[in-house]
């Protein structure tokens, strides 16, 4: 039977996409600002071996289910959880920010992607304020002096919320570090979301997303980088589901 105490205490939100986006935007720029992480199987694998990543996850303000294995595990525990991926959060958060007057900073990826994504988001959401953007260099250390300088730029921009597009675990580590410094800013980890908006990467078709096959599209698109990652994820899946289904309800802490 699967048992993994290092990840058992994470609380996955049951809020659907639009409600999660509204809450994130409402809290941004205030004392209620929170880091937003999106849990998936790749994160489960990394959490088992990375103590800093685990610590950052335990301090996150909101964790959503990014990936159908996490959704299924939650449902096996009797909890109605919807998939809320980082990439999916961008549009509703931007729309809500435009309505409520909250400003957004774009961080990560590369400058060309950020410029194009900024333009697209403003075209889709009239009145949206993009407070600034920056792309760190390759080899960026998310808790270094370079990171501190990036946080200073985010702070001086006046942004209420920051989309962080660095990939795991860098984006979560940077967000955790940033939240300690800029307590009123919400950091939302979005992976390749800005690349999708800018057209630098092509996201899986909707039907593949709907049926939990987006990982297959990504693996086929970049097998050299992603195939081994997904093999590790597949190895973690049986144990995750076994624990969700078989551990007595009163002992279930993971995904509860």
Beta strands, then each sheet from edge to edge (+ up, - down):
strand 1: 36-39
strand 2: 62-65
strand 3: 103-108
strand 4: 129-134
strand 5: 161-165
strand 6: 186-189
sheet 1: 1+ 2+
sheet 2: 4+ 3+ 5+ 6+
end
